[in-house]
Amino acid sequence: MTTTVPEHSAPRAFVDPYAVDEAEVLWPDPADSNQDTDYLLPPPNPVKRLSLTIAPRDQRRIDLHAALTAAGIPPYPGDRDAIDQLSALSGSVNAALQRWLHHPR
């Protein structure tokens, strides 16, 4: 049995997006650009971010999902109902579950 070596394309040069001359225009105005050309999107403006809060149950669900994944137990798509039921429990129960999952083995 022999292994085949995949053919690779030519090596690509490393491009550092932050190593540019400050005099250059980094983000062209979309109105000035042609429809045929592509342009980079500007970075997000922190002032324009939405200030939304997550419901405690949703926050516990996200935290439990992340804790399971970090513990090496990635939930399957069919486990969503169980995670939803566990996240409906109180915050102290959820904290205990996460503490058990983070316990060193």
N, CA, C and O atoms as CSV, one atom per row, in Angstrom:
chain,resi,resn,atom,element,x,y,z
A,1,MET,N,N,0.849,-1.175,0.000
A,1,MET,CA,C,0.000,0.000,0.000
A,1,MET,C,C,0.891,1.233,0.000
A,1,MET,O,O,1.784,1.372,0.836
A,2,THR,N,N,0.642,2.101,-0.925
A,2,THR,CA,C,1.423,3.328,-1.001
A,2,THR,C,C,0.514,4.513,-0.750
A,2,THR,O,O,-0.681,4.488,-1.046
A,3,THR,N,N,1.100,5.522,-0.211
A,3,THR,CA,C,0.327,6.737,0.017
A,3,THR,C,C,0.604,7.719,-1.100
A,3,THR,O,O,1.713,7.772,-1.632
A,4,THR,N,N,-0.371,8.469,-1.443
A,4,THR,CA,C,-0.177,9.478,-2.472
A,4,THR,C,C,-0.039,10.833,-1.811
A,4,THR,O,O,-0.705,11.140,-0.823
A,5,VAL,N,N,0.818,11.611,-2.366
A,5,VAL,CA,C,1.050,12.952,-1.839
A,5,VAL,C,C,0.189,13.912,-2.645
A,5,VAL,O,O,0.316,13.976,-3.868
A,6,PRO,N,N,-0.667,14.643,-1.993
A,6,PRO,CA,C,-1.505,15.582,-2.752
A,6,PRO,C,C,-0.655,16.705,-3.338
A,6,PRO,O,O,0.305,17.172,-2.725
A,7,GLU,N,N,-1.029,17.111,-4.512
A,7,GLU,CA,C,-0.316,18.216,-5.143
A,7,GLU,C,C,-0.806,19.522,-4.528
A,7,GLU,O,O,-2.008,19.755,-4.399
A,8,HIS,N,N,0.128,20.348,-4.161
A,8,HIS,CA,C,-0.206,21.630,-3.552
A,8,HIS,C,C,0.008,22.733,-4.565
A,8,HIS,O,O,0.864,22.636,-5.445
A,9,SER,N,N,-0.758,23.750,-4.430
A,9,SER,CA,C,-0.569,24.899,-5.306
A,9,SER,C,C,0.671,25.655,-4.850
A,9,SER,O,O,1.273,25.338,-3.824
A,10,ALA,N,N,1.027,26.633,-5.614
A,10,ALA,CA,C,2.200,27.437,-5.279
A,10,ALA,C,C,1.989,28.095,-3.918
A,10,ALA,O,O,0.863,28.466,-3.587
A,11,PRO,N,N,3.044,28.245,-3.126
A,11,PRO,CA,C,2.875,28.867,-1.804
A,11,PRO,C,C,2.400,30.308,-1.954
A,11,PRO,O,O,2.836,31.045,-2.838
A,12,ARG,N,N,1.510,30.673,-1.074
A,12,ARG,CA,C,0.971,32.023,-1.102
A,12,ARG,C,C,1.772,32.916,-0.157
A,12,ARG,O,O,2.233,32.486,0.900
A,13,ALA,N,N,1.915,34.130,-0.559
A,13,ALA,CA,C,2.654,35.080,0.266
A,13,ALA,C,C,1.789,35.485,1.452
A,13,ALA,O,O,0.570,35.600,1.334
A,14,PHE,N,N,2.422,35.696,2.575
A,14,PHE,CA,C,1.711,36.149,3.768
A,14,PHE,C,C,1.393,37.625,3.611
A,14,PHE,O,O,2.262,38.422,3.255
A,15,VAL,N,N,0.156,37.982,3.876
A,15,VAL,CA,C,-0.257,39.366,3.760
A,15,VAL,C,C,-0.682,39.852,5.132
A,15,VAL,O,O,-1.582,39.287,5.753
A,16,ASP,N,N,-0.038,40.883,5.589
A,16,ASP,CA,C,-0.388,41.487,6.867
A,16,ASP,C,C,-1.281,42.687,6.598
A,16,ASP,O,O,-0.808,43.698,6.080
A,17,PRO,N,N,-2.588,42.596,6.945
A,17,PRO,CA,C,-3.475,43.715,6.624
A,17,PRO,C,C,-3.174,44.988,7.401
A,17,PRO,O,O,-3.655,46.061,7.036
A,18,TYR,N,N,-2.389,44.887,8.465
A,18,TYR,CA,C,-2.084,46.060,9.274
A,18,TYR,C,C,-0.780,46.729,8.854
A,18,TYR,O,O,-0.458,47.813,9.339
A,19,ALA,N,N,-0.035,46.101,7.967
A,19,ALA,CA,C,1.227,46.671,7.511
A,19,ALA,C,C,0.986,47.470,6.233
A,19,ALA,O,O,1.410,47.064,5.152
A,20,VAL,N,N,0.307,48.602,6.362
A,20,VAL,CA,C,-0.002,49.451,5.217
A,20,VAL,C,C,0.391,50.872,5.537
A,20,VAL,O,O,0.557,51.261,6.693
A,21,ASP,N,N,0.531,51.616,4.491
A,21,ASP,CA,C,0.829,53.032,4.650
A,21,ASP,C,C,-0.434,53.735,5.125
A,21,ASP,O,O,-1.509,53.527,4.562
A,22,GLU,N,N,-0.314,54.556,6.144
A,22,GLU,CA,C,-1.495,55.224,6.693
A,22,GLU,C,C,-2.115,56.197,5.707
A,22,GLU,O,O,-3.278,56.570,5.864
A,23,ALA,N,N,-1.365,56.620,4.691
A,23,ALA,CA,C,-1.901,57.559,3.726
A,23,ALA,C,C,-2.882,56.878,2.768
A,23,ALA,O,O,-3.687,57.549,2.123
A,24,GLU,N,N,-2.815,55.559,2.675
A,24,GLU,CA,C,-3.712,54.841,1.775
A,24,GLU,C,C,-5.138,54.857,2.316
A,24,GLU,O,O,-5.365,54.960,3.522
A,25,VAL,N,N,-6.083,54.755,1.401
A,25,VAL,CA,C,-7.473,54.613,1.802
A,25,VAL,C,C,-7.710,53.128,2.025
A,25,VAL,O,O,-7.629,52.338,1.084
A,26,LEU,N,N,-8.004,52.738,3.274
A,26,LEU,CA,C,-8.171,51.322,3.575
A,26,LEU,C,C,-9.546,50.819,3.194
A,26,LEU,O,O,-9.686,49.690,2.726
A,27,TRP,N,N,-10.560,51.642,3.389
A,27,TRP,CA,C,-11.932,51.199,3.150
A,27,TRP,C,C,-12.584,52.136,2.137
A,27,TRP,O,O,-13.087,53.200,2.496
A,28,PRO,N,N,-12.568,51.728,0.868
A,28,PRO,CA,C,-13.175,52.619,-0.133
A,28,PRO,C,C,-14.675,52.748,0.085
A,28,PRO,O,O,-15.329,51.838,0.594
A,29,ASP,N,N,-15.188,53.870,-0.303
A,29,ASP,CA,C,-16.618,54.127,-0.166
A,29,ASP,C,C,-17.376,53.255,-1.165
A,29,ASP,O,O,-17.080,53.309,-2.359
A,30,PRO,N,N,-18.355,52.446,-0.713
A,30,PRO,CA,C,-19.068,51.574,-1.639
A,30,PRO,C,C,-19.771,52.332,-2.757
A,30,PRO,O,O,-19.927,51.794,-3.854
A,31,ALA,N,N,-20.200,53.570,-2.508
A,31,ALA,CA,C,-20.883,54.333,-3.545
A,31,ALA,C,C,-19.923,54.720,-4.668
A,31,ALA,O,O,-20.339,54.869,-5.817
A,32,ASP,N,N,-18.644,54.883,-4.340
A,32,ASP,CA,C,-17.654,55.264,-5.343
A,32,ASP,C,C,-17.132,54.075,-6.128
A,32,ASP,O,O,-16.537,54.264,-7.189
A,33,SER,N,N,-17.332,52.871,-5.650
A,33,SER,CA,C,-16.749,51.710,-6.317
A,33,SER,C,C,-17.673,51.200,-7.412
A,33,SER,O,O,-18.883,51.421,-7.375
A,34,ASN,N,N,-17.094,50.524,-8.373
A,34,ASN,CA,C,-17.863,49.890,-9.447
A,34,ASN,C,C,-18.612,48.699,-8.913
A,34,ASN,O,O,-18.242,48.136,-7.883
A,35,GLN,N,N,-19.658,48.312,-9.601
A,35,GLN,CA,C,-20.384,47.106,-9.221
A,35,GLN,C,C,-19.543,45.868,-9.502
A,35,GLN,O,O,-19.745,44.829,-8.873
A,36,ASP,N,N,-18.602,45.967,-10.441
A,36,ASP,CA,C,-17.804,44.805,-10.833
A,36,ASP,C,C,-16.666,44.521,-9.862
A,36,ASP,O,O,-16.119,43.418,-9.869
A,37,THR,N,N,-16.301,45.472,-9.041
A,37,THR,CA,C,-15.175,45.284,-8.139
A,37,THR,C,C,-15.672,44.903,-6.755
A,37,THR,O,O,-16.806,45.202,-6.380
A,38,ASP,N,N,-14.822,44.250,-6.018
A,38,ASP,CA,C,-15.136,43.851,-4.654
A,38,ASP,C,C,-14.359,44.754,-3.707
A,38,ASP,O,O,-13.273,45.220,-4.054
A,39,TYR,N,N,-14.884,45.003,-2.543
A,39,TYR,CA,C,-14.205,45.842,-1.571
A,39,TYR,C,C,-14.354,45.221,-0.191
A,39,TYR,O,O,-15.266,44.430,0.050
A,40,LEU,N,N,-13.460,45.581,0.701
A,40,LEU,CA,C,-13.496,45.084,2.070
A,40,LEU,C,C,-14.532,45.865,2.867
A,40,LEU,O,O,-14.729,47.062,2.657
A,41,LEU,N,N,-15.182,45.172,3.773
A,41,LEU,CA,C,-16.127,45.838,4.658
A,41,LEU,C,C,-15.378,46.563,5.757
A,41,LEU,O,O,-14.337,46.084,6.208
A,42,PRO,N,N,-15.876,47.699,6.197
A,42,PRO,CA,C,-15.204,48.401,7.284
A,42,PRO,C,C,-15.373,47.626,8.593
A,42,PRO,O,O,-16.324,46.861,8.749
A,43,PRO,N,N,-14.449,47.828,9.523
A,43,PRO,CA,C,-14.587,47.151,10.812
A,43,PRO,C,C,-15.824,47.663,11.543
A,43,PRO,O,O,-16.263,48.786,11.296
A,44,PRO,N,N,-16.394,46.853,12.446
A,44,PRO,CA,C,-17.598,47.295,13.155
A,44,PRO,C,C,-17.304,48.478,14.069
A,44,PRO,O,O,-16.218,48.597,14.635
A,45,ASN,N,N,-18.283,49.331,14.195
A,45,ASN,CA,C,-18.173,50.502,15.056
A,45,ASN,C,C,-18.770,50.143,16.414
A,45,ASN,O,O,-19.970,49.881,16.491
A,46,PRO,N,N,-17.973,50.119,17.497
A,46,PRO,CA,C,-18.500,49.733,18.810
A,46,PRO,C,C,-19.642,50.626,19.295
A,46,PRO,O,O,-20.483,50.174,20.073
A,47,VAL,N,N,-19.689,51.868,18.857
A,47,VAL,CA,C,-20.737,52.779,19.298
A,47,VAL,C,C,-22.097,52.357,18.739
A,47,VAL,O,O,-23.125,52.597,19.371
A,48,LYS,N,N,-22.110,51.735,17.565
A,48,LYS,CA,C,-23.360,51.366,16.906
A,48,LYS,C,C,-23.839,49.963,17.274
A,48,LYS,O,O,-24.832,49.492,16.720
A,49,ARG,N,N,-23.156,49.289,18.193
A,49,ARG,CA,C,-23.582,47.946,18.589
A,49,ARG,C,C,-24.900,47.998,19.342
A,49,ARG,O,O,-25.197,48.966,20.042
A,50,LEU,N,N,-25.673,46.954,19.188
A,50,LEU,CA,C,-26.933,46.859,19.902
A,50,LEU,C,C,-26.674,46.466,21.351
A,50,LEU,O,O,-25.809,45.637,21.634
A,51,SER,N,N,-27.413,47.054,22.245
A,51,SER,CA,C,-27.266,46.699,23.656
A,51,SER,C,C,-28.437,45.795,24.033
A,51,SER,O,O,-29.466,46.264,24.519
A,52,LEU,N,N,-28.269,44.518,23.807
A,52,LEU,CA,C,-29.301,43.535,24.111
A,52,LEU,C,C,-28.851,42.687,25.295
A,52,LEU,O,O,-27.661,42.419,25.467
A,53,THR,N,N,-29.793,42.281,26.087
A,53,THR,CA,C,-29.482,41.370,27.176
A,53,THR,C,C,-30.087,40.007,26.854
A,53,THR,O,O,-31.123,39.910,26.195
A,54,ILE,N,N,-29.434,38.978,27.320
A,54,ILE,CA,C,-29.891,37.611,27.106
A,54,ILE,C,C,-30.649,37.170,28.353
A,54,ILE,O,O,-30.231,37.447,29.478
A,55,ALA,N,N,-31.754,36.488,28.142
A,55,ALA,CA,C,-32.538,35.983,29.266
A,55,ALA,C,C,-31.690,34.999,30.076
A,55,ALA,O,O,-30.879,34.278,29.496
A,56,PRO,N,N,-31.857,34.952,31.409
A,56,PRO,CA,C,-31.039,34.058,32.233
A,56,PRO,C,C,-31.100,32.595,31.775
A,56,PRO,O,O,-30.083,31.901,31.783
A,57,ARG,N,N,-32.281,32.131,31.378
A,57,ARG,CA,C,-32.396,30.737,30.926
A,57,ARG,C,C,-31.566,30.502,29.667
A,57,ARG,O,O,-30.897,29.477,29.545
A,58,ASP,N,N,-31.610,31.457,28.724
A,58,ASP,CA,C,-30.810,31.329,27.508
A,58,ASP,C,C,-29.324,31.390,27.819
A,58,ASP,O,O,-28.530,30.668,27.216
A,59,GLN,N,N,-28.938,32.261,28.772
A,59,GLN,CA,C,-27.529,32.356,29.160
A,59,GLN,C,C,-27.057,31.043,29.784
A,59,GLN,O,O,-25.951,30.584,29.498
A,60,ARG,N,N,-27.889,30.437,30.635
A,60,ARG,CA,C,-27.530,29.147,31.242
A,60,ARG,C,C,-27.426,28.057,30.175
A,60,ARG,O,O,-26.557,27.189,30.264
A,61,ARG,N,N,-28.302,28.092,29.169
A,61,ARG,CA,C,-28.263,27.108,28.083
A,61,ARG,C,C,-26.966,27.238,27.291
A,61,ARG,O,O,-26.322,26.237,26.977
A,62,ILE,N,N,-26.587,28.468,26.968
A,62,ILE,CA,C,-25.343,28.699,26.229
A,62,ILE,C,C,-24.139,28.271,27.062
A,62,ILE,O,O,-23.222,27.627,26.553
A,63,ASP,N,N,-24.146,28.632,28.350
A,63,ASP,CA,C,-23.033,28.265,29.235
A,63,ASP,C,C,-22.927,26.754,29.399
A,63,ASP,O,O,-21.821,26.213,29.410
A,64,LEU,N,N,-24.052,26.069,29.525
A,64,LEU,CA,C,-24.030,24.618,29.675
A,64,LEU,C,C,-23.527,23.949,28.403
A,64,LEU,O,O,-22.742,23.003,28.464
A,65,HIS,N,N,-23.972,24.433,27.266
A,65,HIS,CA,C,-23.505,23.891,25.988
A,65,HIS,C,C,-21.993,24.077,25.854
A,65,HIS,O,O,-21.287,23.157,25.440
A,66,ALA,N,N,-21.495,25.267,26.204
A,66,ALA,CA,C,-20.058,25.536,26.130
A,66,ALA,C,C,-19.280,24.684,27.121
A,66,ALA,O,O,-18.198,24.193,26.796
A,67,ALA,N,N,-19.820,24.499,28.342
A,67,ALA,CA,C,-19.132,23.693,29.348
A,67,ALA,C,C,-19.042,22.230,28.916
A,67,ALA,O,O,-18.012,21.584,29.111
A,68,LEU,N,N,-20.111,21.714,28.335
A,68,LEU,CA,C,-20.084,20.336,27.840
A,68,LEU,C,C,-19.051,20.179,26.729
A,68,LEU,O,O,-18.292,19.210,26.712
A,69,THR,N,N,-19.026,21.120,25.818
A,69,THR,CA,C,-18.069,21.056,24.714
A,69,THR,C,C,-16.638,21.167,25.225
A,69,THR,O,O,-15.758,20.439,24.765
A,70,ALA,N,N,-16.396,22.078,26.179
A,70,ALA,CA,C,-15.051,22.250,26.736
A,70,ALA,C,C,-14.608,21.019,27.519
A,70,ALA,O,O,-13.414,20.730,27.598
A,71,ALA,N,N,-15.571,20.287,28.102
A,71,ALA,CA,C,-15.235,19.086,28.869
A,71,ALA,C,C,-15.015,17.877,27.955
A,71,ALA,O,O,-14.731,16.779,28.436
A,72,GLY,N,N,-15.143,18.074,26.649
A,72,GLY,CA,C,-14.929,16.971,25.722
A,72,GLY,C,C,-16.176,16.142,25.481
A,72,GLY,O,O,-16.091,15.008,25.011
A,73,ILE,N,N,-17.340,16.705,25.801
A,73,ILE,CA,C,-18.616,16.010,25.609
A,73,ILE,C,C,-19.482,16.883,24.692
A,73,ILE,O,O,-20.454,17.482,25.152
A,74,PRO,N,N,-19.143,16.958,23.415
A,74,PRO,CA,C,-19.948,17.827,22.557
A,74,PRO,C,C,-21.355,17.289,22.400
A,74,PRO,O,O,-21.531,16.130,22.025
A,75,PRO,N,N,-22.355,18.101,22.676
A,75,PRO,CA,C,-23.737,17.624,22.575
A,75,PRO,C,C,-24.118,17.323,21.121
A,75,PRO,O,O,-23.714,18.029,20.198
A,76,TYR,N,N,-24.894,16.272,20.947
A,76,TYR,CA,C,-25.433,15.936,19.635
A,76,TYR,C,C,-26.671,16.794,19.386
A,76,TYR,O,O,-27.249,17.330,20.331
A,77,PRO,N,N,-27.083,16.931,18.127
A,77,PRO,CA,C,-28.291,17.728,17.858
A,77,PRO,C,C,-29.514,17.227,18.622
A,77,PRO,O,O,-30.377,18.030,18.977
A,78,GLY,N,N,-29.613,15.934,18.883
A,78,GLY,CA,C,-30.757,15.402,19.621
A,78,GLY,C,C,-30.720,15.704,21.104
A,78,GLY,O,O,-31.702,15.455,21.803
A,79,ASP,N,N,-29.613,16.233,21.604
A,79,ASP,CA,C,-29.475,16.550,23.021
A,79,ASP,C,C,-30.025,17.928,23.381
A,79,ASP,O,O,-29.992,18.329,24.545
A,80,ARG,N,N,-30.523,18.642,22.397
A,80,ARG,CA,C,-30.973,20.007,22.654
A,80,ARG,C,C,-32.107,20.061,23.669
A,80,ARG,O,O,-32.146,20.961,24.509
A,81,ASP,N,N,-33.025,19.110,23.598
A,81,ASP,CA,C,-34.143,19.108,24.538
A,81,ASP,C,C,-33.648,18.920,25.970
A,81,ASP,O,O,-34.132,19.580,26.890
A,82,ALA,N,N,-32.682,18.015,26.158
A,82,ALA,CA,C,-32.128,17.792,27.502
A,82,ALA,C,C,-31.419,19.044,28.014
A,82,ALA,O,O,-31.549,19.400,29.185
A,83,ILE,N,N,-30.673,19.708,27.140
A,83,ILE,CA,C,-29.976,20.932,27.544
A,83,ILE,C,C,-30.989,22.020,27.874
A,83,ILE,O,O,-30.793,22.775,28.826
A,84,ASP,N,N,-32.069,22.112,27.100
A,84,ASP,CA,C,-33.114,23.096,27.401
A,84,ASP,C,C,-33.754,22.827,28.759
A,84,ASP,O,O,-34.024,23.763,29.512
A,85,GLN,N,N,-33.999,21.552,29.078
A,85,GLN,CA,C,-34.602,21.209,30.365
A,85,GLN,C,C,-33.644,21.524,31.519
A,85,GLN,O,O,-34.066,22.022,32.563
A,86,LEU,N,N,-32.349,21.231,31.325
A,86,LEU,CA,C,-31.370,21.529,32.374
A,86,LEU,C,C,-31.206,23.039,32.569
A,86,LEU,O,O,-31.015,23.506,33.692
A,87,SER,N,N,-31.279,23.792,31.482
A,87,SER,CA,C,-31.112,25.239,31.622
A,87,SER,C,C,-32.328,25.892,32.258
A,87,SER,O,O,-32.245,27.035,32.707
A,88,ALA,N,N,-33.464,25.185,32.308
A,88,ALA,CA,C,-34.653,25.716,32.972
A,88,ALA,C,C,-34.530,25.630,34.488
A,88,ALA,O,O,-35.283,26.284,35.210
A,89,LEU,N,N,-33.583,24.824,34.977
A,89,LEU,CA,C,-33.386,24.705,36.423
A,89,LEU,C,C,-32.739,25.983,36.951
A,89,LEU,O,O,-32.312,26.833,36.170
A,90,SER,N,N,-32.668,26.116,38.243
A,90,SER,CA,C,-32.147,27.350,38.849
A,90,SER,C,C,-30.666,27.552,38.523
A,90,SER,O,O,-29.968,26.643,38.076
A,91,GLY,N,N,-30.227,28.776,38.766
A,91,GLY,CA,C,-28.833,29.116,38.507
A,91,GLY,C,C,-27.862,28.327,39.366
A,91,GLY,O,O,-26.758,28.022,38.917
A,92,SER,N,N,-28.252,27.986,40.604
A,92,SER,CA,C,-27.346,27.231,41.479
A,92,SER,C,C,-27.174,25.798,40.973
A,92,SER,O,O,-26.086,25.232,41.084
A,93,VAL,N,N,-28.235,25.209,40.420
A,93,VAL,CA,C,-28.128,23.864,39.852
A,93,VAL,C,C,-27.230,23.904,38.624
A,93,VAL,O,O,-26.397,23.020,38.428
A,94,ASN,N,N,-27.403,24.931,37.799
A,94,ASN,CA,C,-26.569,25.066,36.612
A,94,ASN,C,C,-25.108,25.278,36.985
A,94,ASN,O,O,-24.215,24.736,36.334
A,95,ALA,N,N,-24.860,26.061,38.025
A,95,ALA,CA,C,-23.488,26.285,38.483
A,95,ALA,C,C,-22.858,24.987,38.976
A,95,ALA,O,O,-21.678,24.736,38.733
A,96,ALA,N,N,-23.645,24.159,39.670
A,96,ALA,CA,C,-23.132,22.870,40.136
A,96,ALA,C,C,-22.807,21.960,38.953
A,96,ALA,O,O,-21.780,21.280,38.966
A,97,LEU,N,N,-23.654,21.936,37.943
A,97,LEU,CA,C,-23.381,21.136,36.747
A,97,LEU,C,C,-22.085,21.579,36.077
A,97,LEU,O,O,-21.258,20.752,35.694
A,98,GLN,N,N,-21.921,22.876,35.944
A,98,GLN,CA,C,-20.698,23.375,35.318
A,98,GLN,C,C,-19.466,23.087,36.169
A,98,GLN,O,O,-18.402,22.773,35.635
A,99,ARG,N,N,-19.603,23.192,37.485
A,99,ARG,CA,C,-18.483,22.888,38.373
A,99,ARG,C,C,-18.096,21.419,38.237
A,99,ARG,O,O,-16.907,21.100,38.236
A,100,TRP,N,N,-19.073,20.515,38.122
A,100,TRP,CA,C,-18.785,19.098,37.960
A,100,TRP,C,C,-18.101,18.845,36.610
A,100,TRP,O,O,-17.202,18.011,36.505
A,101,LEU,N,N,-18.536,19.570,35.594
A,101,LEU,CA,C,-17.937,19.374,34.271
A,101,LEU,C,C,-16.513,19.902,34.211
A,101,LEU,O,O,-15.679,19.356,33.488
A,102,HIS,N,N,-16.225,20.955,34.962
A,102,HIS,CA,C,-14.881,21.551,34.936
A,102,HIS,C,C,-13.929,20.887,35.915
A,102,HIS,O,O,-12.745,21.223,35.939
A,103,HIS,N,N,-14.412,19.958,36.719
A,103,HIS,CA,C,-13.570,19.292,37.704
A,103,HIS,C,C,-12.460,18.528,36.983
A,103,HIS,O,O,-12.736,17.776,36.048
A,104,PRO,N,N,-11.203,18.712,37.409
A,104,PRO,CA,C,-10.101,17.982,36.758
A,104,PRO,C,C,-10.226,16.484,36.995
A,104,PRO,O,O,-10.602,16.023,38.072
A,105,ARG,N,N,-9.905,15.770,35.975
A,105,ARG,CA,C,-10.008,14.302,36.054
A,105,ARG,C,C,-8.730,13.676,36.505
A,105,ARG,O,O,-8.650,12.454,36.623
